[in-house]
Amino acid sequence: MDASEQALVEAAKKDPSGFAALYDAHFERIYAFVARRVRDRSTAEDLTAEVFRHALAAIGGFEWRGVPFAAWLYRIAANEIADHRTKSAREHESIAHYEEPVQDSVEGIEGIEHRATLYRLVDGLPADQRRVIVLRFAEERSIREIAGALGRTEGAVKQLQWRALQTLRTRMGQSHG
């Protein structure tokens, strides 16, 4: 148990504005956890917001049981995803556009941490490179579409993408050994 995290939880129990520090500390990993399980970005954003809304509402009942605070958030996230899938299945009679849930394991948590680090590193890219990466991989746009959106040539977009990927590879190597 991390004493500083426990202090943050206790502060949030006394004053809801103290929850902001917990949100900041855990947002990326919870978003990565949710985004890994749903393919739609806006759904992942909505579910992540619900996770933190539920956590804030229930923080008074949180008890330390020898596991990190993040584990509690992951459980809330898993429940939110399950609820969303159930509701979606009722509405659409098909959940084919979702990935199968990954067993909660050390590898799963490490993968979440890895993706959270990647999101952080993408945010640290120069603005043009970051925009190309987001358009290309998060929004799944073609090089041609990106070039049109940015008012650049396809060659310039490919060069920005290449530089961004090289930078990300280098930084990921540094942060993960």
C-alpha positions in Angstrom: 0.0 0.0 0.0 1.3 3.4 -0.9 1.1 5.8 2.0 0.8 8.9 -0.2 -2.0 7.3 -2.1 -3.8 6.4 1.1 -3.4 10.0 2.2 -5.0 11.1 -1.1 -7.9 8.8 -0.6 -8.5 9.9 3.0 -8.4 13.6 1.8 -10.9 12.8 -1.0 -13.2 11.1 1.6 -13.2 14.3 3.7 -13.4 16.8 0.8 -14.6 15.7 -2.7 -12.3 18.3 -4.3 -9.4 16.2 -3.2 -10.5 13.5 -5.6 -8.9 15.5 -8.4 -5.4 14.2 -7.4 -6.6 10.6 -7.6 -8.2 11.3 -11.0 -5.0 12.8 -12.3 -2.9 9.9 -11.0 -5.1 7.1 -12.5 -6.9 8.6 -15.5 -4.5 7.3 -18.2 -4.3 3.8 -17.0 -8.1 3.5 -16.5 -8.7 5.0 -20.0 -6.2 2.5 -21.5 -8.0 -0.3 -19.7 -11.4 0.7 -21.0 -10.1 1.6 -24.5 -8.5 -1.9 -24.8 -11.9 -3.4 -24.3 -14.1 -1.2 -26.5 -13.2 -0.1 -30.0 -15.1 3.1 -30.1 -13.1 6.1 -28.7 -16.1 8.1 -27.6 -17.5 5.1 -25.8 -14.2 4.6 -24.1 -14.2 8.2 -23.0 -17.8 8.0 -21.8 -17.2 4.8 -19.8 -14.0 6.2 -18.3 -15.9 9.3 -17.1 -18.5 7.0 -15.6 -15.8 5.1 -13.8 -14.6 8.2 -12.1 -18.1 9.5 -11.4 -18.9 6.2 -9.7 -15.6 6.2 -7.8 -16.2 9.8 -6.5 -19.7 8.9 -5.5 -18.5 5.8 -3.6 -15.1 7.0 -2.2 -16.6 7.2 1.3 -17.1 3.5 1.3 -13.6 2.6 0.0 -11.6 0.5 2.4 -7.9 -0.4 2.3 -7.6 -4.2 1.9 -4.0 -4.6 1.0 -4.5 -3.8 -2.8 -3.8 -0.6 -4.6 -6.5 2.0 -5.1 -6.1 1.4 -8.9 -7.4 -2.2 -8.4 -10.7 -0.7 -7.1 -10.9 1.6 -10.1 -10.2 -1.4 -12.5 -13.1 -3.3 -10.9 -15.4 -0.3 -11.3 -14.3 -0.1 -14.9 -14.9 -3.8 -15.6 -18.4 -3.4 -14.2 -19.0 -0.3 -16.3 -17.9 -2.2 -19.4 -20.0 -5.2 -18.6 -23.1 -3.0 -17.9 -22.5 -1.2 -21.2 -22.2 -4.5 -23.1 -25.4 -5.8 -21.6 -27.2 -2.6 -22.5 -25.7 -2.5 -26.0 -26.7 -6.2 -26.5 -30.2 -5.4 -25.6 -30.4 -2.4 -27.9 -28.6 -3.9 -30.9 -28.8 -7.7 -30.3 -25.2 -7.9 -31.2 -21.9 -7.1 -29.5 -19.7 -8.2 -32.4 -17.9 -4.8 -32.5 -16.4 -5.3 -29.1 -13.3 -7.3 -28.3 -13.4 -10.3 -26.0 -12.5 -9.4 -22.5 -9.0 -10.1 -21.5 -8.4 -12.0 -18.3 -7.3 -9.8 -15.5 -3.7 -10.8 -15.1 -0.2 -9.4 -14.6 0.2 -9.3 -18.4 -3.1 -7.5 -18.8 -2.1 -4.8 -16.2 1.3 -4.5 -17.8 -0.3 -4.0 -21.2 -2.5 -1.3 -19.7 0.5 0.5 -18.2 2.3 0.2 -21.5 -0.6 1.8 -23.4 -0.9 4.5 -20.8 2.8 5.3 -21.3 2.3 5.3 -25.0 -0.6 7.8 -24.7 1.6 10.0 -22.5 4.4 9.9 -25.0 2.1 10.7 -28.0 1.0 13.8 -26.0 4.6 14.8 -25.8 5.2 14.8 -29.5 5.5 18.0 -31.5 2.0 19.2 -32.5 2.2 18.2 -36.2 3.5 14.8 -35.4 0.9 14.2 -32.7 -1.9 15.2 -35.0 -0.7 12.8 -37.7 -0.4 10.0 -35.2 -3.9 10.6 -33.8 -5.5 11.0 -37.2 -3.7 7.9 -38.6 -4.0 5.4 -35.7 -6.8 6.6 -33.4 -9.1 7.9 -36.1 -7.9 5.3 -38.7 -7.6 7.9 -41.5 -5.7 7.3 -44.7 -2.5 9.3 -45.6 -4.5 11.0 -48.3 -7.3 12.1 -45.9 -4.7 13.4 -43.4 -2.9 15.3 -46.1 -6.1 17.0 -47.1 -7.1 17.8 -43.5 -3.7 19.3 -42.8 -3.1 21.0 -46.1 0.1 19.1 -46.7 1.4 16.7 -49.3 1.1 12.9 -48.8 4.9 12.8 -48.7 5.0 15.4 -45.9 2.4 13.4 -43.9 4.4 10.2 -44.4 7.6 11.9 -43.2 5.8 13.3 -40.1 4.4 9.9 -39.3 7.8 8.3 -39.7 9.5 10.8 -37.5 6.8 10.5 -34.8 7.0 6.7 -34.9 10.8 6.8 -34.6 10.5 9.2 -31.6 7.9 7.0 -29.9 10.0 3.8 -30.5 13.0 5.6 -28.9 11.1 6.9 -25.9 9.2 3.7 -25.3 12.5 1.9 -25.3 13.9 4.4 -22.7 10.8 4.1 -20.5 10.5 0.3 -20.7 14.1 -0.7 -20.8 
